[in-house]
Amino acid sequence: MRTHTGEKPFQCGLCDKSFSRNNHLKDHMMIHAGGKPFQCDLCNSAFLQKDYLTRHMRTHTVEKSFHCGLCDKAFSQKSDLTRHIKIHTGDKPFQCDLCGSAFLQKSTFTQHMRTHTGEKPFQCDICESAFSQKGNLKQHMRAHTGEKSFQCDLCGSAFSQKGPLTRHMRTHTGEKPFQCDLCVSAFSRKCSLTLHMKTHTGEKPFQCELCVSAFSRKCSLTLHMKTHTGEKPFQCDLCDSAFSVKCNLTQHMETHTGEKTFKCDLCDSAFSQKGTLTQHMRTHTGEKPFQCDICESAFSRRSSLKQHMKTHTGEKSFQCCLCDKAFSQKNDLTKHMRTHTGEKPFQCDLCVSAFSLKSSLTLHMRTHTGEKPFKCVFCDSAYSQKGTLTEHMRTHTGEKPFQCDLCVSAFSRKSSLTLHMRTHTGEKPFQCDLCYSDFFQKGHLKKHMRTHT
């Protein structure tokens, strides 16, 4: 009759639970006592109740007598089959009144309700941590015990949880089960796919409260905030350098040791970081995995793609403090600042020449070596600069890409178009300091200056 009335006269003296039967109360009291009288003869597992042991024994015998009539799956317990059938029927009888979510199992519904109530009934006996699920507490306890029961058969790595082992195994198999629906990218972790999808949507939910910057990851915002606070908690023990990120300190330490553990199999190059080796390998393979969604450009580095995207958006976030110019990249601003300061940090070892750009020094060195690496495929001409070869090739192809907007004239060089436009505008930018004469071209001014000497 108590099944009809709901009466539960057998009360636990240690907690608020009550039961309709005395034997149920006895079973419950073992939870408080920690007793598990039903021991498995094949492993170390022990259980509160005999029927739990019976179910457990099926994991050893692999007996699966409960078969699904809608697919090929079979189960060792009838309750597991009942839950499985609901996947086919779509039945979710446990409905949340607060958000509308529905669940197959009551236990899942109970766990979900704790996201609303904030209840964390599973308390750690060693520290103050508490959890909403018993499984999370068990995982947490391994942090105290150091237990790592999930072992990799291929390399010996061990983990405290099955999930990290599963993810680790993908580093051996190369499996990437999480596929992007919008491009060909695939990932070994679901969280990596979630982050990747934000590159398509442009979603940046993590906003800085001190500036206009926004980020797709919370950890990126955390790092960014250190640029405002100046916090650098990771200190080098060998010099005064300090860093806001631990990985930057790790990289820095290799400048003291000179260690380069990551070696290229195709050449003699070696690197202190695995990521740098990965980027280097693309110089051999030609791989460019970072594709622009707006045009056909592709890049070997993610940072190069980010810089490229600014050519589409027109974003120029790096502003010169001495003039009105702005740039999309920080290194472009650095180069520009040298036009104000006159700094020329790149010194030629063979003469007194110095340059504001490293590329200019590279070109200059060819005047000493005579190197002309850019060769014409149509004739024997060779050049020290790629741009000069490009202009030369137009003498073979007849290409004239620089078109005048005011007449039908076209030119193979941009500088020729600039000179031509002065015939329309009448501009004469080259002025003689000794008389009032003006000239279209700098060469004409030089000839004129000889009339004064």
Secondary structure, 3 states (H helix, E strand, C coil): CHHHHCCCCEECCCCCCEECCHHHHHHHHHHHHCCCCEECCCCCCEECCHHHHHHHHHHHHCCCCEECCCCCCEECCHHHHHHHHHHHHCCCCEECCCCCCEECCHHHHHHHHHHHHCCCCEECCCCCCEECCHHHHHHHHHHHHCCCCEECCCCCCEECCHHHHHHHHHHHHCCCCEECCCCCCEECCHHHHHHHHHHHHCCCCEECCCCCCEECCHHHHHHHHHHHHCCCCEECCCCCCEECCHHHHHHHHHHHHCCCCEECCCCCCEECCHHHHHHHHHHHHCCCCEECCCCCCEECCHHHHHHHHHHHHCCCCEECCCCCCEECCHHHHHHHHHHHHCCCCEECCCCCCEECCHHHHHHHHHHHHCCCCEECCCCCCEECCHHHHHHHHHHHHCCCCEECCCCCCEECCHHHHHHHHHHHHCCCCEECCCCCCEECCHHHHHHHHHHHC
